[in-house]
């Protein structure tokens, strides 16, 4: 199991849900680390959550997947420490 995969499992052990900014960070870095640059159409104006997720991922365009995974792992460790 890679550290990226372990972080994906570890994040599910948090006692409390991270804030929206942290959730968007995790989502975007997970997607960039696992799927690469953003794909698909940007969701419409009525889908505010989908649009925010898409925009967060789009901001990482060009970021190397290994770097995105490293940032994801670092954020998960930070959240686990704060949740402790």
N, CA, C and O atoms as a Maestro MAE file, in Angstrom:
{
 s_m_m2io_version
 :::
 2.0.0
}

f_m_ct {
 s_m_title
 :::
 protein
 m_atom[336] {
  # First column is atom index #
  i_m_mmod_type
  r_m_x_coord
  r_m_y_coord
  r_m_z_coord
  i_m_residue_number
  s_m_chain_name
  s_m_pdb_residue_name
  s_m_pdb_atom_name
  i_m_atomic_number
  :::
  1 25 0.849 -1.187 0.000 1 A "UNK " " N  " 7
  2 3 0.000 0.000 0.000 1 A "UNK " " CA " 6
  3 2 0.891 1.246 0.000 1 A "UNK " " C  " 6
  4 15 1.788 1.378 0.833 1 A "UNK " " O  " 8
  5 25 0.639 2.138 -0.924 2 A "UNK " " N  " 7
  6 3 1.418 3.379 -0.997 2 A "UNK " " CA " 6
  7 2 0.982 4.341 0.113 2 A "UNK " " C  " 6
  8 15 -0.068 4.156 0.729 2 A "UNK " " O  " 8
  9 25 1.792 5.360 0.357 3 A "UNK " " N  " 7
  10 3 1.421 6.355 1.365 3 A "UNK " " CA " 6
  11 2 0.160 7.100 0.932 3 A "UNK " " C  " 6
  12 15 -0.635 7.513 1.776 3 A "UNK " " O  " 8
  13 25 -0.029 7.274 -0.385 4 A "UNK " " N  " 7
  14 3 -1.231 7.923 -0.916 4 A "UNK " " CA " 6
  15 2 -2.467 7.079 -0.597 4 A "UNK " " C  " 6
  16 15 -3.483 7.609 -0.149 4 A "UNK " " O  " 8
  17 25 -2.379 5.780 -0.825 5 A "UNK " " N  " 7
  18 3 -3.502 4.881 -0.521 5 A "UNK " " CA " 6
  19 2 -3.767 4.823 0.979 5 A "UNK " " C  " 6
  20 15 -4.920 4.778 1.408 5 A "UNK " " O  " 8
  21 25 -2.694 4.823 1.781 6 A "UNK " " N  " 7
  22 3 -2.859 4.803 3.240 6 A "UNK " " CA " 6
  23 2 -3.543 6.082 3.715 6 A "UNK " " C  " 6
  24 15 -4.402 6.040 4.597 6 A "UNK " " O  " 8
  25 25 -3.164 7.211 3.135 7 A "UNK " " N  " 7
  26 3 -3.784 8.487 3.506 7 A "UNK " " CA " 6
  27 2 -5.273 8.475 3.168 7 A "UNK " " C  " 6
  28 15 -6.077 9.037 3.912 7 A "UNK " " O  " 8
  29 25 -5.651 7.843 2.054 8 A "UNK " " N  " 7
  30 3 -7.060 7.745 1.670 8 A "UNK " " CA " 6
  31 2 -7.837 6.961 2.718 8 A "UNK " " C  " 6
  32 15 -8.979 7.301 3.026 8 A "UNK " " O  " 8
  33 25 -7.232 5.927 3.262 9 A "UNK " " N  " 7
  34 3 -7.881 5.137 4.310 9 A "UNK " " CA " 6
  35 2 -7.891 5.901 5.635 9 A "UNK " " C  " 6
  36 15 -8.891 5.898 6.353 9 A "UNK " " O  " 8
  37 25 -6.769 6.555 5.954 10 A "UNK " " N  " 7
  38 3 -6.639 7.276 7.222 10 A "UNK " " CA " 6
  39 2 -7.633 8.434 7.342 10 A "UNK " " C  " 6
  40 15 -8.138 8.704 8.432 10 A "UNK " " O  " 8
  41 25 -7.915 9.111 6.242 11 A "UNK " " N  " 7
  42 3 -8.802 10.282 6.302 11 A "UNK " " CA " 6
  43 2 -10.200 9.883 6.766 11 A "UNK " " C  " 6
  44 15 -10.930 10.695 7.335 11 A "UNK " " O  " 8
  45 25 -10.560 8.642 6.522 12 A "UNK " " N  " 7
  46 3 -11.881 8.146 6.918 12 A "UNK " " CA " 6
  47 2 -11.989 7.908 8.416 12 A "UNK " " C  " 6
  48 15 -13.083 7.660 8.924 12 A "UNK " " O  " 8
  49 25 -10.863 7.980 9.137 13 A "UNK " " N  " 7
  50 3 -10.870 7.740 10.579 13 A "UNK " " CA " 6
  51 2 -11.050 9.019 11.393 13 A "UNK " " C  " 6
  52 15 -11.119 8.960 12.621 13 A "UNK " " O  " 8
  53 25 -11.127 10.171 10.734 14 A "UNK " " N  " 7
  54 3 -11.307 11.434 11.456 14 A "UNK " " CA " 6
  55 2 -12.602 11.420 12.256 14 A "UNK " " C  " 6
  56 15 -13.625 10.906 11.804 14 A "UNK " " O  " 8
  57 25 -12.536 11.993 13.452 15 A "UNK " " N  " 7
  58 3 -13.724 12.073 14.302 15 A "UNK " " CA " 6
  59 2 -14.691 13.144 13.813 15 A "UNK " " C  " 6
  60 15 -15.909 12.995 13.910 15 A "UNK " " O  " 8
  61 25 -14.122 14.230 13.282 16 A "UNK " " N  " 7
  62 3 -14.967 15.319 12.795 16 A "UNK " " CA " 6
  63 2 -14.647 15.614 11.336 16 A "UNK " " C  " 6
  64 15 -13.519 15.420 10.883 16 A "UNK " " O  " 8
  65 25 -15.644 16.081 10.616 17 A "UNK " " N  " 7
  66 3 -15.486 16.381 9.190 17 A "UNK " " CA " 6
  67 2 -14.655 17.650 9.029 17 A "UNK " " C  " 6
  68 15 -14.911 18.647 9.704 17 A "UNK " " O  " 8
  69 25 -13.662 17.621 8.140 18 A "UNK " " N  " 7
  70 3 -12.872 18.836 7.897 18 A "UNK " " CA " 6
  71 2 -13.744 19.950 7.311 18 A "UNK " " C  " 6
  72 15 -14.821 19.685 6.777 18 A "UNK " " O  " 8
  73 25 -13.282 21.174 7.411 19 A "UNK " " N  " 7
  74 3 -14.005 22.310 6.852 19 A "UNK " " CA " 6
  75 2 -14.037 22.253 5.329 19 A "UNK " " C  " 6
  76 15 -13.330 21.457 4.711 19 A "UNK " " O  " 8
  77 25 -14.853 23.096 4.742 20 A "UNK " " N  " 7
  78 3 -15.030 23.095 3.289 20 A "UNK " " CA " 6
  79 2 -13.727 23.346 2.532 20 A "UNK " " C  " 6
  80 15 -13.471 22.699 1.517 20 A "UNK " " O  " 8
  81 25 -12.903 24.275 3.012 21 A "UNK " " N  " 7
  82 3 -11.638 24.561 2.334 21 A "UNK " " CA " 6
  83 2 -10.728 23.337 2.327 21 A "UNK " " C  " 6
  84 15 -10.103 23.018 1.315 21 A "UNK " " O  " 8
  85 25 -10.663 22.657 3.469 22 A "UNK " " N  " 7
  86 3 -9.847 21.442 3.544 22 A "UNK " " CA " 6
  87 2 -10.428 20.340 2.661 22 A "UNK " " C  " 6
  88 15 -9.683 19.604 2.015 22 A "UNK " " O  " 8
  89 25 -11.741 20.227 2.633 23 A "UNK " " N  " 7
  90 3 -12.377 19.206 1.792 23 A "UNK " " CA " 6
  91 2 -12.090 19.466 0.315 23 A "UNK " " C  " 6
  92 15 -11.805 18.530 -0.433 23 A "UNK " " O  " 8
  93 25 -12.164 20.717 -0.107 24 A "UNK " " N  " 7
  94 3 -11.856 21.052 -1.502 24 A "UNK " " CA " 6
  95 2 -10.384 20.779 -1.816 24 A "UNK " " C  " 6
  96 15 -10.054 20.275 -2.890 24 A "UNK " " O  " 8
  97 25 -9.511 21.114 -0.878 25 A "UNK " " N  " 7
  98 3 -8.086 20.836 -1.058 25 A "UNK " " CA " 6
  99 2 -7.868 19.340 -1.254 25 A "UNK " " C  " 6
  100 15 -7.178 18.922 -2.184 25 A "UNK " " O  " 8
  101 25 -8.462 18.534 -0.368 26 A "UNK " " N  " 7
  102 3 -8.303 17.082 -0.451 26 A "UNK " " CA " 6
  103 2 -8.871 16.541 -1.758 26 A "UNK " " C  " 6
  104 15 -8.240 15.719 -2.423 26 A "UNK " " O  " 8
  105 25 -10.056 17.002 -2.122 27 A "UNK " " N  " 7
  106 3 -10.691 16.536 -3.361 27 A "UNK " " CA " 6
  107 2 -9.812 16.850 -4.571 27 A "UNK " " C  " 6
  108 15 -9.527 15.972 -5.385 27 A "UNK " " O  " 8
  109 25 -9.392 18.090 -4.680 28 A "UNK " " N  " 7
  110 3 -8.616 18.523 -5.838 28 A "UNK " " CA " 6
  111 2 -7.288 17.773 -5.939 28 A "UNK " " C  " 6
  112 15 -6.900 17.330 -7.020 28 A "UNK " " O  " 8
  113 25 -6.602 17.635 -4.821 29 A "UNK " " N  " 7
  114 3 -5.306 16.955 -4.845 29 A "UNK " " CA " 6
  115 2 -5.468 15.451 -5.056 29 A "UNK " " C  " 6
  116 15 -4.618 14.817 -5.682 29 A "UNK " " O  " 8
  117 25 -6.544 14.882 -4.543 30 A "UNK " " N  " 7
  118 3 -6.816 13.463 -4.811 30 A "UNK " " CA " 6
  119 2 -7.047 13.252 -6.309 30 A "UNK " " C  " 6
  120 15 -6.459 12.356 -6.914 30 A "UNK " " O  " 8
  121 25 -7.903 14.079 -6.897 31 A "UNK " " N  " 7
  122 3 -8.213 13.946 -8.325 31 A "UNK " " CA " 6
  123 2 -6.978 14.184 -9.185 31 A "UNK " " C  " 6
  124 15 -6.737 13.440 -10.135 31 A "UNK " " O  " 8
  125 25 -6.196 15.208 -8.868 32 A "UNK " " N  " 7
  126 3 -4.993 15.507 -9.646 32 A "UNK " " CA " 6
  127 2 -3.977 14.374 -9.499 32 A "UNK " " C  " 6
  128 15 -3.296 14.012 -10.458 32 A "UNK " " O  " 8
  129 25 -3.882 13.825 -8.300 33 A "UNK " " N  " 7
  130 3 -2.925 12.754 -8.036 33 A "UNK " " CA " 6
  131 2 -3.323 11.425 -8.635 33 A "UNK " " C  " 6
  132 15 -2.463 10.593 -8.925 33 A "UNK " " O  " 8
  133 25 -4.619 11.213 -8.825 34 A "UNK " " N  " 7
  134 3 -5.075 9.927 -9.345 34 A "UNK " " CA " 6
  135 2 -5.521 9.971 -10.799 34 A "UNK " " C  " 6
  136 15 -5.411 8.968 -11.504 34 A "UNK " " O  " 8
  137 25 -6.024 11.116 -11.262 35 A "UNK " " N  " 7
  138 3 -6.569 11.195 -12.627 35 A "UNK " " CA " 6
  139 2 -5.846 12.188 -13.521 35 A "UNK " " C  " 6
  140 15 -6.056 12.194 -14.734 35 A "UNK " " O  " 8
  141 25 -5.001 13.024 -12.942 36 A "UNK " " N  " 7
  142 3 -4.301 14.029 -13.748 36 A "UNK " " CA " 6
  143 2 -5.128 15.295 -13.893 36 A "UNK " " C  " 6
  144 15 -6.001 15.573 -13.070 36 A "UNK " " O  " 8
  145 25 -4.853 16.059 -14.940 37 A "UNK " " N  " 7
  146 3 -5.521 17.345 -15.150 37 A "UNK " " CA " 6
  147 2 -7.034 17.192 -15.277 37 A "UNK " " C  " 6
  148 15 -7.546 16.154 -15.698 37 A "UNK " " O  " 8
  149 25 -7.726 18.261 -14.900 38 A "UNK " " N  " 7
  150 3 -9.184 18.296 -14.916 38 A "UNK " " CA " 6
  151 2 -9.720 17.910 -16.297 38 A "UNK " " C  " 6
  152 15 -9.126 18.231 -17.327 38 A "UNK " " O  " 8
  153 25 -10.852 17.216 -16.286 39 A "UNK " " N  " 7
  154 3 -11.477 16.816 -17.544 39 A "UNK " " CA " 6
  155 2 -12.983 17.000 -17.424 39 A "UNK " " C  " 6
  156 15 -13.513 17.146 -16.322 39 A "UNK " " O  " 8
  157 25 -13.655 16.993 -18.540 40 A "UNK " " N  " 7
  158 3 -15.101 17.169 -18.536 40 A "UNK " " CA " 6
  159 2 -15.489 18.628 -18.542 40 A "UNK " " C  " 6
  160 15 -14.648 19.523 -18.463 40 A "UNK " " O  " 8
  161 25 -16.786 18.842 -18.637 41 A "UNK " " N  " 7
  162 3 -17.308 20.208 -18.660 41 A "UNK " " CA " 6
  163 2 -17.496 20.729 -17.250 41 A "UNK " " C  " 6
  164 15 -17.781 19.973 -16.322 41 A "UNK " " O  " 8
  165 25 -17.332 22.033 -17.106 42 A "UNK " " N  " 7
  166 3 -17.567 22.686 -15.818 42 A "UNK " " CA " 6
  167 2 -19.065 22.622 -15.515 42 A "UNK " " C  " 6
  168 15 -19.877 22.961 -16.376 42 A "UNK " " O  " 8
  169 25 -19.445 22.191 -14.304 43 A "UNK " " N  " 7
  170 3 -20.868 22.126 -13.950 43 A "UNK " " CA " 6
  171 2 -21.555 23.482 -14.053 43 A "UNK " " C  " 6
  172 15 -20.911 24.526 -13.949 43 A "UNK " " O  " 8
  173 25 -22.844 23.454 -14.255 44 A "UNK " " N  " 7
  174 3 -23.634 24.670 -14.384 44 A "UNK " " CA " 6
  175 2 -23.730 25.452 -13.084 44 A "UNK " " C  " 6
  176 15 -23.321 24.980 -12.023 44 A "UNK " " O  " 8
  177 25 -24.279 26.661 -13.186 45 A "UNK " " N  " 7
  178 3 -24.344 27.563 -12.041 45 A "UNK " " CA " 6
  179 2 -25.196 27.028 -10.892 45 A "UNK " " C  " 6
  180 15 -24.971 27.406 -9.742 45 A "UNK " " O  " 8
  181 25 -26.154 26.174 -11.167 46 A "UNK " " N  " 7
  182 3 -27.015 25.653 -10.108 46 A "UNK " " CA " 6
  183 2 -26.342 24.550 -9.293 46 A "UNK " " C  " 6
  184 15 -26.770 24.248 -8.179 46 A "UNK " " O  " 8
  185 25 -25.303 23.957 -9.842 47 A "UNK " " N  " 7
  186 3 -24.552 22.913 -9.135 47 A "UNK " " CA " 6
  187 2 -23.343 23.556 -8.466 47 A "UNK " " C  " 6
  188 15 -22.213 23.419 -8.934 47 A "UNK " " O  " 8
  189 25 -23.601 24.263 -7.358 48 A "UNK " " N  " 7
  190 3 -22.533 25.028 -6.708 48 A "UNK " " CA " 6
  191 2 -21.428 24.145 -6.133 48 A "UNK " " C  " 6
  192 15 -20.251 24.501 -6.197 48 A "UNK " " O  " 8
  193 25 -21.803 22.998 -5.573 49 A "UNK " " N  " 7
  194 3 -20.801 22.106 -5.000 49 A "UNK " " CA " 6
  195 2 -19.934 21.514 -6.113 49 A "UNK " " C  " 6
  196 15 -18.707 21.515 -6.017 49 A "UNK " " O  " 8
  197 25 -20.571 21.016 -7.155 50 A "UNK " " N  " 7
  198 3 -19.832 20.449 -8.278 50 A "UNK " " CA " 6
  199 2 -18.923 21.472 -8.934 50 A "UNK " " C  " 6
  200 15 -17.805 21.159 -9.343 50 A "UNK " " O  " 8
  201 25 -19.410 22.682 -9.026 51 A "UNK " " N  " 7
  202 3 -18.637 23.765 -9.641 51 A "UNK " " CA " 6
  203 2 -17.416 24.105 -8.786 51 A "UNK " " C  " 6
  204 15 -16.326 24.312 -9.319 51 A "UNK " " O  " 8
  205 25 -17.590 24.163 -7.473 52 A "UNK " " N  " 7
  206 3 -16.476 24.462 -6.564 52 A "UNK " " CA " 6
  207 2 -15.418 23.360 -6.638 52 A "UNK " " C  " 6
  208 15 -14.220 23.642 -6.641 52 A "UNK " " O  " 8
  209 25 -15.866 22.109 -6.696 53 A "UNK " " N  " 7
  210 3 -14.933 20.989 -6.798 53 A "UNK " " CA " 6
  211 2 -14.173 21.034 -8.118 53 A "UNK " " C  " 6
  212 15 -12.959 20.833 -8.153 53 A "UNK " " O  " 8
  213 25 -14.892 21.299 -9.197 54 A "UNK " " N  " 7
  214 3 -14.274 21.386 -10.521 54 A "UNK " " CA " 6
  215 2 -13.234 22.507 -10.549 54 A "UNK " " C  " 6
  216 15 -12.117 22.315 -11.028 54 A "UNK " " O  " 8
  217 25 -13.613 23.679 -10.030 55 A "UNK " " N  " 7
  218 3 -12.706 24.830 -10.028 55 A "UNK " " CA " 6
  219 2 -11.453 24.565 -9.195 55 A "UNK " " C  " 6
  220 15 -10.350 24.943 -9.591 55 A "UNK " " O  " 8
  221 25 -11.623 23.914 -8.038 56 A "UNK " " N  " 7
  222 3 -10.473 23.606 -7.183 56 A "UNK " " CA " 6
  223 2 -9.513 22.670 -7.915 56 A "UNK " " C  " 6
  224 15 -8.296 22.841 -7.840 56 A "UNK " " O  " 8
  225 25 -10.057 21.690 -8.615 57 A "UNK " " N  " 7
  226 3 -9.228 20.748 -9.370 57 A "UNK " " CA " 6
  227 2 -8.556 21.460 -10.550 57 A "UNK " " C  " 6
  228 15 -7.377 21.236 -10.825 57 A "UNK " " O  " 8
  229 25 -9.306 22.312 -11.237 58 A "UNK " " N  " 7
  230 3 -8.774 23.021 -12.411 58 A "UNK " " CA " 6
  231 2 -7.577 23.906 -12.041 58 A "UNK " " C  " 6
  232 15 -6.677 24.098 -12.859 58 A "UNK " " O  " 8
  233 25 -7.560 24.444 -10.821 59 A "UNK " " N  " 7
  234 3 -6.452 25.300 -10.385 59 A "UNK " " CA " 6
  235 2 -5.133 24.534 -10.304 59 A "UNK " " C  " 6
  236 15 -4.061 25.139 -10.304 59 A "UNK " " O  " 8
  237 25 -5.211 23.214 -10.235 60 A "UNK " " N  " 7
  238 3 -4.004 22.388 -10.113 60 A "UNK " " CA " 6
  239 2 -3.497 21.900 -11.468 60 A "UNK " " C  " 6
  240 15 -2.559 21.105 -11.527 60 A "UNK " " O  " 8
  241 25 -4.104 22.363 -12.546 61 A "UNK " " N  " 7
  242 3 -3.720 21.900 -13.876 61 A "UNK " " CA " 6
  243 2 -2.210 22.040 -14.088 61 A "UNK " " C  " 6
  244 15 -1.629 23.090 -13.814 61 A "UNK " " O  " 8
  245 25 -1.590 20.974 -14.577 62 A "UNK " " N  " 7
  246 3 -0.164 20.973 -14.826 62 A "UNK " " CA " 6
  247 2 0.665 20.479 -13.649 62 A "UNK " " C  " 6
  248 15 1.857 20.215 -13.807 62 A "UNK " " O  " 8
  249 25 0.052 20.347 -12.463 63 A "UNK " " N  " 7
  250 3 0.776 19.860 -11.288 63 A "UNK " " CA " 6
  251 2 1.063 18.367 -11.464 63 A "UNK " " C  " 6
  252 15 0.167 17.591 -11.795 63 A "UNK " " O  " 8
  253 25 2.290 17.984 -11.243 64 A "UNK " " N  " 7
  254 3 2.701 16.586 -11.340 64 A "UNK " " CA " 6
  255 2 1.894 15.728 -10.364 64 A "UNK " " C  " 6
  256 15 1.655 16.135 -9.227 64 A "UNK " " O  " 8
  257 25 1.475 14.546 -10.808 65 A "UNK " " N  " 7
  258 3 0.630 13.699 -9.963 65 A "UNK " " CA " 6
  259 2 1.347 13.293 -8.680 65 A "UNK " " C  " 6
  260 15 0.709 13.193 -7.632 65 A "UNK " " O  " 8
  261 25 2.650 13.059 -8.735 66 A "UNK " " N  " 7
  262 3 3.399 12.695 -7.527 66 A "UNK " " CA " 6
  263 2 3.388 13.842 -6.514 66 A "UNK " " C  " 6
  264 15 3.271 13.606 -5.312 66 A "UNK " " O  " 8
  265 25 3.509 15.070 -6.992 67 A "UNK " " N  " 7
  266 3 3.470 16.231 -6.104 67 A "UNK " " CA " 6
  267 2 2.075 16.396 -5.497 67 A "UNK " " C  " 6
  268 15 1.941 16.703 -4.312 67 A "UNK " " O  " 8
  269 25 1.039 16.191 -6.313 68 A "UNK " " N  " 7
  270 3 -0.337 16.279 -5.810 68 A "UNK " " CA " 6
  271 2 -0.576 15.223 -4.734 68 A "UNK " " C  " 6
  272 15 -1.213 15.503 -3.718 68 A "UNK " " O  " 8
  273 25 -0.072 14.024 -4.952 69 A "UNK " " N  " 7
  274 3 -0.223 12.961 -3.959 69 A "UNK " " CA " 6
  275 2 0.525 13.306 -2.676 69 A "UNK " " C  " 6
  276 15 0.022 13.065 -1.578 69 A "UNK " " O  " 8
  277 25 1.712 13.865 -2.810 70 A "UNK " " N  " 7
  278 3 2.500 14.246 -1.626 70 A "UNK " " CA " 6
  279 2 1.783 15.324 -0.814 70 A "UNK " " C  " 6
  280 15 1.765 15.264 0.416 70 A "UNK " " O  " 8
  281 25 1.195 16.304 -1.489 71 A "UNK " " N  " 7
  282 3 0.444 17.362 -0.797 71 A "UNK " " CA " 6
  283 2 -0.799 16.788 -0.114 71 A "UNK " " C  " 6
  284 15 -1.150 17.202 0.990 71 A "UNK " " O  " 8
  285 25 -1.465 15.832 -0.773 72 A "UNK " " N  " 7
  286 3 -2.646 15.169 -0.195 72 A "UNK " " CA " 6
  287 2 -2.245 14.452 1.096 72 A "UNK " " C  " 6
  288 15 -2.903 14.606 2.125 72 A "UNK " " O  " 8
  289 25 -1.176 13.676 1.039 73 A "UNK " " N  " 7
  290 3 -0.702 12.928 2.201 73 A "UNK " " CA " 6
  291 2 -0.347 13.884 3.341 73 A "UNK " " C  " 6
  292 15 -0.682 13.626 4.497 73 A "UNK " " O  " 8
  293 25 0.326 14.979 3.018 74 A "UNK " " N  " 7
  294 3 0.707 15.962 4.022 74 A "UNK " " CA " 6
  295 2 -0.517 16.581 4.691 74 A "UNK " " C  " 6
  296 15 -0.543 16.756 5.910 74 A "UNK " " O  " 8
  297 25 -1.528 16.911 3.894 75 A "UNK " " N  " 7
  298 3 -2.762 17.503 4.441 75 A "UNK " " CA " 6
  299 2 -3.488 16.506 5.335 75 A "UNK " " C  " 6
  300 15 -3.997 16.883 6.390 75 A "UNK " " O  " 8
  301 25 -3.544 15.240 4.930 76 A "UNK " " N  " 7
  302 3 -4.194 14.223 5.742 76 A "UNK " " CA " 6
  303 2 -3.479 14.095 7.093 76 A "UNK " " C  " 6
  304 15 -4.128 14.016 8.135 76 A "UNK " " O  " 8
  305 25 -2.155 14.075 7.071 77 A "UNK " " N  " 7
  306 3 -1.394 13.993 8.321 77 A "UNK " " CA " 6
  307 2 -1.691 15.182 9.220 77 A "UNK " " C  " 6
  308 15 -1.854 15.033 10.431 77 A "UNK " " O  " 8
  309 25 -1.761 16.366 8.617 78 A "UNK " " N  " 7
  310 3 -2.063 17.602 9.367 78 A "UNK " " CA " 6
  311 2 -3.456 17.499 10.020 78 A "UNK " " C  " 6
  312 15 -3.626 17.837 11.191 78 A "UNK " " O  " 8
  313 25 -4.436 17.032 9.251 79 A "UNK " " N  " 7
  314 3 -5.808 16.922 9.771 79 A "UNK " " CA " 6
  315 2 -5.905 15.862 10.873 79 A "UNK " " C  " 6
  316 15 -6.614 16.052 11.861 79 A "UNK " " O  " 8
  317 25 -5.193 14.752 10.697 80 A "UNK " " N  " 7
  318 3 -5.204 13.699 11.713 80 A "UNK " " CA " 6
  319 2 -4.582 14.201 13.010 80 A "UNK " " C  " 6
  320 15 -5.071 13.894 14.097 80 A "UNK " " O  " 8
  321 25 -3.506 14.971 12.896 81 A "UNK " " N  " 7
  322 3 -2.830 15.522 14.077 81 A "UNK " " CA " 6
  323 2 -3.764 16.497 14.804 81 A "UNK " " C  " 6
  324 15 -3.849 16.476 16.032 81 A "UNK " " O  " 8
  325 25 -4.456 17.340 14.057 82 A "UNK " " N  " 7
  326 3 -5.376 18.315 14.658 82 A "UNK " " CA " 6
  327 2 -6.591 17.630 15.264 82 A "UNK " " C  " 6
  328 15 -7.165 18.126 16.234 82 A "UNK " " O  " 8
  329 25 -6.983 16.504 14.703 83 A "UNK " " N  " 7
  330 3 -8.176 15.772 15.164 83 A "UNK " " CA " 6
  331 2 -7.876 14.966 16.416 83 A "UNK " " C  " 6
  332 15 -8.770 14.653 17.202 83 A "UNK " " O  " 8
  333 25 -6.587 14.631 16.590 84 A "UNK " " N  " 7
  334 3 -6.087 13.757 17.616 84 A "UNK " " CA " 6
  335 2 -6.634 13.932 18.954 84 A "UNK " " C  " 6
  336 15 -6.248 13.216 19.877 84 A "UNK " " O  " 8
  :::
 }
 m_bond[335] {
  # First column is bond index #
  i_m_from
  i_m_to
  i_m_order
  :::
  1 1 2 1
  2 2 3 1
  3 3 4 2
  4 3 5 1
  5 5 6 1
  6 6 7 1
  7 7 8 2
  8 7 9 1
  9 9 10 1
  10 10 11 1
  11 11 12 2
  12 11 13 1
  13 13 14 1
  14 14 15 1
  15 15 16 2
  16 15 17 1
  17 17 18 1
  18 18 19 1
  19 19 20 2
  20 19 21 1
  21 21 22 1
  22 22 23 1
  23 23 24 2
  24 23 25 1
  25 25 26 1
  26 26 27 1
  27 27 28 2
  28 27 29 1
  29 29 30 1
  30 30 31 1
  31 31 32 2
  32 31 33 1
  33 33 34 1
  34 34 35 1
  35 35 36 2
  36 35 37 1
  37 37 38 1
  38 38 39 1
  39 39 40 2
  40 39 41 1
  41 41 42 1
  42 42 43 1
  43 43 44 2
  44 43 45 1
  45 45 46 1
  46 46 47 1
  47 47 48 2
  48 47 49 1
  49 49 50 1
  50 50 51 1
  51 51 52 2
  52 51 53 1
  53 53 54 1
  54 54 55 1
  55 55 56 2
  56 55 57 1
  57 57 58 1
  58 58 59 1
  59 59 60 2
  60 59 61 1
  61 61 62 1
  62 62 63 1
  63 63 64 2
  64 63 65 1
  65 65 66 1
  66 66 67 1
  67 67 68 2
  68 67 69 1
  69 69 70 1
  70 70 71 1
  71 71 72 2
  72 71 73 1
  73 73 74 1
  74 74 75 1
  75 75 76 2
  76 75 77 1
  77 77 78 1
  78 78 79 1
  79 79 80 2
  80 79 81 1
  81 81 82 1
  82 82 83 1
  83 83 84 2
  84 83 85 1
  85 85 86 1
  86 86 87 1
  87 87 88 2
  88 87 89 1
  89 89 90 1
  90 90 91 1
  91 91 92 2
  92 91 93 1
  93 93 94 1
  94 94 95 1
  95 95 96 2
  96 95 97 1
  97 97 98 1
  98 98 99 1
  99 99 100 2
  100 99 101 1
  101 101 102 1
  102 102 103 1
  103 103 104 2
  104 103 105 1
  105 105 106 1
  106 106 107 1
  107 107 108 2
  108 107 109 1
  109 109 110 1
  110 110 111 1
  111 111 112 2
  112 111 113 1
  113 113 114 1
  114 114 115 1
  115 115 116 2
  116 115 117 1
  117 117 118 1
  118 118 119 1
  119 119 120 2
  120 119 121 1
  121 121 122 1
  122 122 123 1
  123 123 124 2
  124 123 125 1
  125 125 126 1
  126 126 127 1
  127 127 128 2
  128 127 129 1
  129 129 130 1
  130 130 131 1
  131 131 132 2
  132 131 133 1
  133 133 134 1
  134 134 135 1
  135 135 136 2
  136 135 137 1
  137 137 138 1
  138 138 139 1
  139 139 140 2
  140 139 141 1
  141 141 142 1
  142 142 143 1
  143 143 144 2
  144 143 145 1
  145 145 146 1
  146 146 147 1
  147 147 148 2
  148 147 149 1
  149 149 150 1
  150 150 151 1
  151 151 152 2
  152 151 153 1
  153 153 154 1
  154 154 155 1
  155 155 156 2
  156 155 157 1
  157 157 158 1
  158 158 159 1
  159 159 160 2
  160 159 161 1
  161 161 162 1
  162 162 163 1
  163 163 164 2
  164 163 165 1
  165 165 166 1
  166 166 167 1
  167 167 168 2
  168 167 169 1
  169 169 170 1
  170 170 171 1
  171 171 172 2
  172 171 173 1
  173 173 174 1
  174 174 175 1
  175 175 176 2
  176 175 177 1
  177 177 178 1
  178 178 179 1
  179 179 180 2
  180 179 181 1
  181 181 182 1
  182 182 183 1
  183 183 184 2
  184 183 185 1
  185 185 186 1
  186 186 187 1
  187 187 188 2
  188 187 189 1
  189 189 190 1
  190 190 191 1
  191 191 192 2
  192 191 193 1
  193 193 194 1
  194 194 195 1
  195 195 196 2
  196 195 197 1
  197 197 198 1
  198 198 199 1
  199 199 200 2
  200 199 201 1
  201 201 202 1
  202 202 203 1
  203 203 204 2
  204 203 205 1
  205 205 206 1
  206 206 207 1
  207 207 208 2
  208 207 209 1
  209 209 210 1
  210 210 211 1
  211 211 212 2
  212 211 213 1
  213 213 214 1
  214 214 215 1
  215 215 216 2
  216 215 217 1
  217 217 218 1
  218 218 219 1
  219 219 220 2
  220 219 221 1
  221 221 222 1
  222 222 223 1
  223 223 224 2
  224 223 225 1
  225 225 226 1
  226 226 227 1
  227 227 228 2
  228 227 229 1
  229 229 230 1
  230 230 231 1
  231 231 232 2
  232 231 233 1
  233 233 234 1
  234 234 235 1
  235 235 236 2
  236 235 237 1
  237 237 238 1
  238 238 239 1
  239 239 240 2
  240 239 241 1
  241 241 242 1
  242 242 243 1
  243 243 244 2
  244 243 245 1
  245 245 246 1
  246 246 247 1
  247 247 248 2
  248 247 249 1
  249 249 250 1
  250 250 251 1
  251 251 252 2
  252 251 253 1
  253 253 254 1
  254 254 255 1
  255 255 256 2
  256 255 257 1
  257 257 258 1
  258 258 259 1
  259 259 260 2
  260 259 261 1
  261 261 262 1
  262 262 263 1
  263 263 264 2
  264 263 265 1
  265 265 266 1
  266 266 267 1
  267 267 268 2
  268 267 269 1
  269 269 270 1
  270 270 271 1
  271 271 272 2
  272 271 273 1
  273 273 274 1
  274 274 275 1
  275 275 276 2
  276 275 277 1
  277 277 278 1
  278 278 279 1
  279 279 280 2
  280 279 281 1
  281 281 282 1
  282 282 283 1
  283 283 284 2
  284 283 285 1
  285 285 286 1
  286 286 287 1
  287 287 288 2
  288 287 289 1
  289 289 290 1
  290 290 291 1
  291 291 292 2
  292 291 293 1
  293 293 294 1
  294 294 295 1
  295 295 296 2
  296 295 297 1
  297 297 298 1
  298 298 299 1
  299 299 300 2
  300 299 301 1
  301 301 302 1
  302 302 303 1
  303 303 304 2
  304 303 305 1
  305 305 306 1
  306 306 307 1
  307 307 308 2
  308 307 309 1
  309 309 310 1
  310 310 311 1
  311 311 312 2
  312 311 313 1
  313 313 314 1
  314 314 315 1
  315 315 316 2
  316 315 317 1
  317 317 318 1
  318 318 319 1
  319 319 320 2
  320 319 321 1
  321 321 322 1
  322 322 323 1
  323 323 324 2
  324 323 325 1
  325 325 326 1
  326 326 327 1
  327 327 328 2
  328 327 329 1
  329 329 330 1
  330 330 331 1
  331 331 332 2
  332 331 333 1
  333 333 334 1
  334 334 335 1
  335 335 336 2
  :::
 }
}
